[in-house]
Amino acid sequence: MDPWDPNIMTIGKIFSGDGTVNSVDFHRSGNYLVVGNSNNILYLIDCISGQLRQKIYARSHGLRQVKYTHHEACVICSSDKKSDDIRYLSLLDNRYLRYFHGHGNRVSSISMCPNDDNFLSSSLDNTVRLWDLSSPNSIARLELPYNLDSPYAVYDDTGVIFGVQCRNSGTKSNHLKLYDVRMYDKGPFVDVSPSASQIAFAIDSSMSSYVPAHPQRALSSQWESFEFSADGSNILVRTKSDMILVRFTCFIGNRQLSCEYLIE
């Protein structure tokens, strides 16, 4: 077998759709990929053979967030229509196994726990809920302060830490609050909200050629989503501008996160 060279990458397959892609998720095995689009169609793609295995229409409920569970034939998905429910879908027979009721506004994120059948969801009703796939009702609820909006919640790779990204509607500042799932009710143990001076220092010390004209541009860019690195030592934040932010100075247990901002 020839060694794989990450510097030589080519397009393996192109799938033509009939809508804007709004959700993509790989199964943890890497064998399958689910893709949702704005026309409320879910595609199941076999990553090994490069074949489209299934095309499922979700027009009655709509389709926004689609995330794999641990099973290769099951996903959880949210709606882009009037319903604020989350649905547990079997791809084997295109059947909804369960509906999860509780949110009072559109679901903004879904994150599956890497260790068990729990998952997190955030909503524009300013709550984050913890669920178990076996029950239609949430098992825990975190209510955010009234002045924080646009929540987005994600587990880290241990399933013990989760983060909630949100925006202060008054100051327009971005926040990333980190919680221990075992004592989330005690509040976040870290609240990351980089200052103008932190961003200016990071930009000045950056070797990147993509340097913005002023730190205020990086500071005012609204955060849209984020994810933890596999080792939990870094956080990548995607913004609504042309920038991504990487690595914040804070601690998770005995792990230190460094501070650096990269421009994409």
C-alpha positions in Angstrom: 0.0 0.0 0.0 1.3 3.4 -1.0 1.8 5.9 2.0 -0.8 8.6 2.1 0.6 12.1 1.5 -1.6 14.8 3.1 0.1 17.4 0.9 -1.4 15.7 -2.2 -5.1 15.8 -2.0 -7.7 15.6 -4.8 -11.5 15.6 -5.0 -12.8 12.1 -4.6 -16.4 12.5 -5.7 -18.8 15.4 -6.4 -22.5 15.0 -5.5 -24.9 17.4 -7.2 -27.8 18.5 -5.0 -30.8 20.7 -5.4 -30.4 23.1 -2.4 -27.9 24.8 -0.2 -26.1 22.5 2.2 -26.9 23.5 5.8 -25.7 20.5 7.8 -22.9 17.9 7.4 -21.9 15.1 9.8 -19.7 12.0 9.6 -20.4 8.9 11.6 -17.5 8.4 14.1 -16.4 5.3 12.1 -15.8 7.5 9.0 -17.8 5.1 6.8 -20.8 7.3 6.3 -21.7 10.9 5.9 -25.1 12.6 6.3 -25.9 15.9 4.5 -29.0 18.1 4.9 -30.0 20.9 2.6 -32.3 23.9 2.4 -34.8 21.9 0.4 -35.3 19.6 3.4 -33.6 16.6 1.8 -31.2 14.3 3.7 -28.5 12.5 1.8 -26.7 9.4 3.1 -23.3 8.9 1.5 -21.1 5.9 1.7 -17.6 7.3 2.1 -15.8 4.1 1.3 -17.5 3.4 -2.1 -18.3 7.0 -2.8 -21.9 6.2 -3.5 -25.1 8.0 -2.6 -26.9 5.3 -0.5 -30.1 7.1 0.4 -32.1 10.2 -0.2 -34.8 11.1 2.4 -37.3 13.9 2.1 -38.3 15.7 5.3 -40.6 18.3 3.9 -43.3 18.0 6.4 -41.0 18.9 9.3 -38.2 20.7 7.6 -34.5 20.0 8.1 -31.9 22.2 9.7 -29.4 20.4 12.1 -28.5 16.8 11.4 -26.2 14.9 13.7 -25.2 11.2 13.8 -25.9 9.1 16.9 -23.6 6.2 17.6 -25.5 3.9 15.3 -24.6 4.1 11.6 -28.3 4.1 10.6 -29.7 6.6 13.1 -29.5 10.4 13.2 -31.1 13.2 15.2 -32.4 16.3 13.4 -34.1 19.6 14.0 -36.7 21.5 12.0 -36.5 24.7 10.0 -40.3 25.1 10.1 -42.8 25.9 12.9 -42.0 22.8 15.1 -39.3 23.2 17.7 -39.0 19.5 18.3 -35.9 17.4 17.7 -36.5 14.1 15.9 -34.7 10.7 16.2 -34.7 9.2 12.7 -34.0 5.7 11.6 -32.4 5.7 8.1 -33.1 1.9 7.7 -36.8 2.4 7.2 -37.2 6.2 7.1 -39.1 6.2 10.4 -39.1 8.6 13.3 -38.3 6.6 16.5 -38.9 9.5 18.9 -39.7 13.2 19.2 -38.0 15.3 21.8 -40.3 18.1 23.1 -39.3 21.1 25.3 -37.7 23.9 23.4 -39.9 27.0 22.8 -38.0 28.4 19.8 -35.9 27.2 16.9 -33.1 24.8 17.8 -29.7 26.3 17.1 -27.4 23.4 17.7 -27.3 19.7 18.5 -24.2 17.8 19.9 -24.0 14.1 20.5 -22.1 12.9 23.6 -19.1 10.8 22.5 -19.5 8.3 25.4 -23.2 7.5 25.7 -26.7 8.1 24.4 -27.0 11.7 25.8 -27.0 14.7 23.6 -27.1 18.5 24.0 -29.3 21.0 22.2 -29.4 24.8 22.3 -32.3 27.0 21.2 -33.2 30.6 20.5 -35.4 30.3 23.6 -32.1 30.9 25.5 -31.9 27.4 27.0 -29.5 24.5 26.6 -31.1 21.0 27.3 -29.6 17.6 28.0 -31.4 14.6 26.6 -31.2 10.9 26.5 -32.2 9.1 23.3 -34.5 6.7 25.3 -36.8 9.5 26.7 -38.8 12.2 24.9 -38.3 14.7 27.8 -35.0 16.5 28.6 -33.2 15.3 31.7 -31.5 18.7 32.5 -32.0 22.3 31.5 -29.6 25.3 31.6 -31.2 28.7 31.2 -29.0 31.5 30.0 -29.3 35.1 31.2 -31.8 37.2 29.3 -29.1 39.4 27.7 -27.3 36.5 26.0 -28.7 35.2 22.7 -27.7 33.0 19.8 -26.6 30.0 21.9 -24.6 27.2 20.4 -23.6 24.2 22.5 -21.0 21.5 21.9 -19.4 18.6 23.9 -15.7 18.2 24.0 -14.2 14.8 23.1 -14.3 13.5 26.6 -18.1 14.1 27.0 -17.4 15.7 30.4 -16.9 19.3 29.3 -19.3 21.2 27.1 -19.2 24.8 25.8 -21.9 27.3 25.2 -21.2 30.1 22.8 -23.5 33.1 23.0 -23.6 36.9 22.3 -24.4 39.7 24.6 -27.3 41.5 23.0 -26.4 44.8 24.8 -22.6 45.1 24.4 -22.5 42.9 21.3 -19.5 41.0 22.8 -19.0 37.3 22.2 -18.7 34.7 25.0 -17.8 31.1 25.2 -18.8 29.6 28.6 -17.3 26.2 29.6 -19.2 23.9 31.9 -18.6 20.6 33.6 -21.6 18.4 32.7 -21.6 16.9 36.2 -22.1 20.2 37.9 -23.4 22.5 35.2 -25.9 24.0 37.7 -22.9 25.6 39.5 -22.3 27.8 36.4 -19.4 28.0 34.0 -15.9 27.4 35.3 -14.5 29.6 32.5 -16.1 32.5 30.5 -14.0 33.3 27.5 -14.6 36.8 26.0 -11.4 38.1 24.4 -10.7 41.8 24.8 -9.5 44.2 22.2 -6.0 44.3 23.8 -5.8 40.4 23.7 -6.7 40.4 20.0 -4.4 43.3 19.2 -1.5 41.4 20.9 -2.3 38.2 19.0 -2.5 40.0 15.7 0.8 41.8 16.3 2.6 38.5 17.1 1.0 36.5 14.3 3.1 35.3 11.4 0.0 35.1 9.2 -0.1 37.3 6.1 -3.9 37.7 6.5 -3.8 40.4 9.1 -6.9 42.6 9.5 -6.6 46.4 9.3 -7.7 46.9 12.9 -8.3 44.6 15.9 -11.9 46.0 16.2 -12.8 44.1 13.1 -11.8 40.8 14.7 -13.5 41.8 18.0 -16.8 42.8 16.4 -17.1 39.7 14.2 -20.1 37.7 15.4 -19.3 34.1 16.4 -21.4 31.5 14.7 -20.2 28.1 15.8 -17.2 26.4 17.4 -15.6 23.0 18.1 -13.0 21.5 20.4 -9.9 19.9 19.0 -9.6 16.1 19.6 -7.2 16.5 22.5 -9.3 19.3 24.1 -6.4 21.8 24.1 -7.7 24.1 21.4 -11.0 25.7 20.4 -11.8 26.8 16.8 -14.5 29.5 16.4 -16.1 30.2 13.1 -17.4 33.8 12.7 -19.9 35.4 10.3 -17.1 37.4 8.8 -14.1 36.1 6.8 -12.2 35.1 10.0 -11.8 32.1 12.2 -10.4 32.4 15.8 -8.2 29.8 17.3 -6.9 29.0 20.8 -8.0 31.0 23.9 -6.0 31.6 27.1 -7.8 29.6 29.8 -7.7 26.3 31.6 -9.7 23.1 31.4 -8.6 21.1 34.4 -4.9 21.0 34.1 -4.9 21.7 30.4 -3.9 25.2 29.4 -5.3 26.8 26.3 -2.9 29.2 24.6 -4.0 32.4 22.9 -3.7 32.9 19.2 -5.9 34.3 16.4 -5.8 33.1 12.9 -7.4 34.8 9.9 -9.0 32.7 7.2 
